[in-house]
């Protein structure tokens, strides 16, 4: 459980969030909060989903960015704003900056995917690529802000940003007041800070649960005092934050009931479930809430849970990989390594068994040279599609019966 601390002077209030909601009304999408019967059946909870991937830039970040811009005076807007971001904050600020005539500069690490650079530039922002790591881009953005007289817009550790993000909770609890538990992804903590401030004021007994990727448990460590590694390649790059905000950490410690960690595998499964069940695209960070329901089923069983699908900006190639890996884990796709003698008809005898079991062959890789097998032997890797794991097992039994050595290539 997160350690709780008393706050004598809260940095923002429900009134601040309500004011933000009035300020941004009509300029951001009031996204739907919908009951998902299928996800409810899959998780054992009653699951409502708020589809923030339906924002114009496909993420909730527009709310905070727009609120921040609208609170600036004309002179500040005319000078321009700057931010360090490789993701949704950059696009949100660029888009609404262009709408309001505010010059926007975004500093991105040099390794930022080209598509994200192009999307940010497409919204009218000037992009500066600098540094291998986000910390270098962040430091450069602060330098440029001072040198050029620009206003730095922090992605999460700012009460005006937090107030904008908190409007998500106002809409959810208006649309589904029966929600007992809100499950919110945490990176720097801006979203959950806003949601917690609004939700606890409206419904003091509501259960607030934060979610972080196991590889990046920064807020979890901050609030529990534990020391865990914070690094690695996560599919949830939107919440891969090494150091949470000072302000957000205070709010989380005061208002959030628990922070849960989720493994990469369950985040991948959640991305796949959103596409298969809800026919909608979720980025890794956007699916983290659903991943928590998969990882910690007993924690949410029987409860009415609200999830925020925070964004849908995922690279299409990565999405394809995630979906194929999920097919493999479920047994609907498999790779079988089969040893056979390198002689005419050997491959045909294997293919006949696939045809017999009505299992579709997708690819065959035939290896004669780079193998420890005798020179007269070879192996083939067969990628195939089946109805499920039991279907594959029947084929493997038949292959063994015909004298073939078969080794499924596992995915973890």
N, C-alpha and C positions, 0 to 999 in steps of 0.2 A: 504493500500500500504506500502511496505517496505521503511523505511527511507533511503535516498541515502546520501552517504558521498563521498568526493573526496579522491582519493588515489594518492599521489604524487610519490610513489615508489612501483608499483605493485609487489607482491611477485612472480608472474610468468607471462609469456607472451604466445602468440600464438606460438612463436618459440619454447618455452619449450615443449609445447604440441605436436608440429610437430616432435620434436626430440624424444619424448617419443614414438610416433607412429612408427617411424623408428626402434627404439630400440626393441620394443616388437613384431614387425611384424613377423608373422610366428609361434610365440610361444603362441599367444592367438587367439581365433576364431574371424574372421571378421564377426560378426553376421549380419544377414539380417535385413534390414529395409523394411517393407512391408505394403502396403495399406490394411486396413481392411474395406471392404465394409459394412459388417454387423455391426461392431462397429460404423462405420460412421452413418449408419441409426439409430442405437440405441441412439446415443448421439447428433445428429444434427450438428456434425462437420465432417471435412474430416480428418480421423484418420490414421496416420502411426504409426506402432509399431516396435521398435527395440528389438529383442529377445535375450537379454543378458543371459537369462536362458539356452542358448545353449552353453555357455562356459563349459569347462570340469568340473569345480567345480560348475557349474550351477549359476554363478553370475558374475557381472561386476568387482568385487573386484580384480580379477586376474590382471587387467591392472595396477592398482596402485602398487600392491605388487611386480609385476615383474619389473616394472620400477625402483622401489626403490632398489631392489636386484641388478639389472644390473649396477646401478650407484655406488655401493660399490667397493672398491678396494679388491684385493685378500686376504689381511691380515684380513680385516674386515669380509669378508665372512667366512674365515676359523675359526674365533672365534665364529661365530654364531649370530643369531638374536633371539629376544624374542618379544612377543606381548601379550596383554590381549584382549581376544575376545571369545565370545560364539557362533560365527556364521560364516559368509562368509569370513571375513577377515582372520580368523584362517585357514580355508581350503585353501584359495588362497596362503597364505604365506607358509603353509606346503607343498603344491603341487609344487610350483615353487622353493622353497628351496630345496626340494628333487631332482628336475631336475638339479639344479645347484650345488648340493653337499654342500649346506649350512645347517649346523645344525640349527634346528628351535625348540624353546620352546614356548609353548602356555600356558598361565595361564587362567583358566576358573573358573567361580563361581561353587560351589559344586552342585548347582541345574541345571546345564546344562544337557539337555536331553542326555541320553546315546548314542543315534544314532549320535549326533554331536561330542561327544568325540571319538567314534569309527571311524568316518569318518576322523577326524583330525589325529588320530593316524595312520589310514590306509595310509595317505599320508606321513608318516615317521616322524611326529613331536613328541616331548616329551611333554606330557600334565601334567600340575600341576593343581590340583583341590584345590581351596582355597577361602573361604569367601562365604557368602550368596549373596552378592551383587557384581555387576560389579566393583564398586569403590574399593572394597577390593582386587579384582583380579588385578586391574590396579595398585594399590599401591604396591602389591607384585611383579608384573612384573618389576616395576622400581627398586625395591630393588635388585632383582635377576640380572637385567642388570648391576647394579653397582658392585655387589659382584662378578659376573662371567666374567665381561668384555664383555658382550653381547651388541649388538646394539638394542635399543628399536625401534620398527616400529609402529608408531602411525596409527590407522585405518583411520584417516581423516585429522588431523591438521598438515599436512606436505606437503610442496610444491611439492615434488617429487611424493608423492602419488596422490596429486591433479592433477598433469600433466598427470599421467597415466590414471586417470578417465576421463580427458577431451578428450581423444582420441575417446570416444563415440560420441561426437559432430562432430568431423571431419568426421567420417564415415556416420553419419546420414545426414549431410548437403551435402555430396558428392552424396549420394544415392537419396535423396529427397530434392533438393534445394528449392522446392516450400514451404517447411514448414515455417509457419509464427509465430507459437507459440511452444515453448518447455515446456513440463510439467514434472517436475523432483521431485521424492521423496527426502525428506530431513531428515536425522538423525543428524549426526554430521556436515554434509554440504560438505564433500569432493567431492561427485559426482557433485552436482550442481555448486560448485565453479569452477571445471575444465570445465564443460560444458559451464557455463556462460562466462568464460574467452575466450574460443575458439569461441563460437557462436557470442558473441558481437563483436569480432575482425573481423570475417568473414562477419557478417551481422548485422551492428549496430542497425538496426531498429527491429530486432527480439524481440519477446515478451517472456520473461523468467519468468516462474511461478513455484514456489516451492510448495510442498505439504507435510503437516505433519498430522499425526493422531491427532484427537481432544484431546486424552488423553496425548499426548506428544508434546505440542506446543512450545518447547524450543527455536528454532530459530525464530519462529513467535514472541514470547515475546521479544527476544533479539533485534530484528530489529524494533519493533513497540513501545516498552516501556510498553506494557501491562503486567499484572501479572495474569496468569492463572495457575490452578493446573497442575502439570506435574507428573502424576503417574497413575497406573492402569494396568489391564491386557488387552493388545492389541494384536490382531492377527498380527499386523505389528511390531513384535519385532525387526526386522532389522533396523527400524528407531525410536525405543523407546529410545531416548537419552535424558538424563536429562539436560546436559550442552553441548551446541554446542562448536565447536572449536573457539579459539580466531582469528586465521588466517581466517578460513572459514567464520566467522561472518562478518569480514571486507569485504571480497569479495562479500558475499551475499548482504550486505548493499549497496555496490557500484554498483552492476550489475544486481541484480534480481529485476524484476518489481513488483512482488506481491507474497505473501505466503498465500496459502489457507489451511483451516483445513477441514478434512473429518471425518465423524462418522464411527464407527465400522461397522454398518450395510452396508454402501456403499462399504467399503473395502471388506467385505465378498461377496457382490454381484459381485464386480469386479473380485475376484478370480474365482467365479463360471462362469462368462461370458467368461473369458479367456479359461477355460476348455471347455465350451460348444461351443463357437464360433470359437476360434482359435485352439482348440484341443491341448492346451499347458498348462503346470502347472506353476502357479505363486504363490510365497509366498505372505504373506500379504503386506509386504513392496514393493514387486515387482508390486503389483496391485494398489498401492496408486495413481499413475497418472491417471489411468482409473477411479478410485473412484472419483477423483476431477471433471472429466467430467460428472459423474452422479450426484454429489452433486451440482455443479455450472453450470448447462447446459447453462444458459443464457450467462455466461462469455465466452464460447467457441463456441457458435452457429455460424455456417457459416464459421468458421476459419479453416485453414489447420494446424492441430496439430500433433506434434511428441511426442509419449509416449515412455518411456524406461521401458520395462519389466525387472526390474533390477536383479531378481533372482527367482529361482524355488525351493528353499530348504524349503519345508513345510512338517511337520510331516504328514504321511499318515492318521493317525486317525483324526487329526485336519482337514485335507482336506475333509475327509468323512463327518465330522460333518458340515462343512461349506456348502457342497453341499446339504445335507439333509435339513438344515435350509433354504436354498434358495428355495428348492422345497416346503417347508411349506409356506414360504412367498408368493410364486406365486400361491398357491392354488392347486398345483399338488400333495401335500401330506398334510394330515390333521389328527388331533387327535380329536375325538368326544367323549365327556363324556355323556353317556346315562344312565338315571335312569330307572330301570325296577323291577318288582316284582320277588322275588327269588322263582320261581316255574318252573316245567318242561315246556319246550316249549317256555319260554320267550325269551331266547337267539336266538332260531331258528327263531322266528318272526322278530327279528331285522335283522338277517343275510339275510333273504329272501328279505328285502328291498334293501340291498346292492347289491344282485344279480340282482334284478329288474333294478337297475340303472347302472349296469355293472361297479361298483366301487370295486376295488380289496382290500381285507382286508389283511394287512401285519401282524399285531399283535392284539391280544385281551388280555386285562388285566381285570380280574373279581375280584371285591372287595366286600366282604361281611362283614368283621370284622371291619376294621379301617375306619369307615364311620359314620357320624351323622344320617344317614337314619334309619327309623324304622327297627326292626329285620327281618321283612318279605320282606324288599326291599334290593336291591343291586345296584351298578352301574358298568358299564363296560367302559373302555377306549378302543376305537377302532382306531388304526392307519391304514390309508387307502390311496390308490393312486387313483387319478382321473385325468380328462382331464384339470381341472382348477377350479377356485373358483365358477363359476356358476354351474358347475356339482355338486359340494358339496352342494351348496345352495338348489338345487332341491331335493337332498336326505334328507336334514334337514327338508324341508317343508313336505315331505312325512312322515318322522318319527313323526313330530308334529301332522300330520293328523291322525296317528294311535294311538295318545295319549301318546307318549313317550316325556319325558323331555330331551332336548339335549342342551349341552353347549360346543361349540368349545373351545379347549384349545389353546389360542393364543400364538404366538411367536412374540417377539419384535425385 
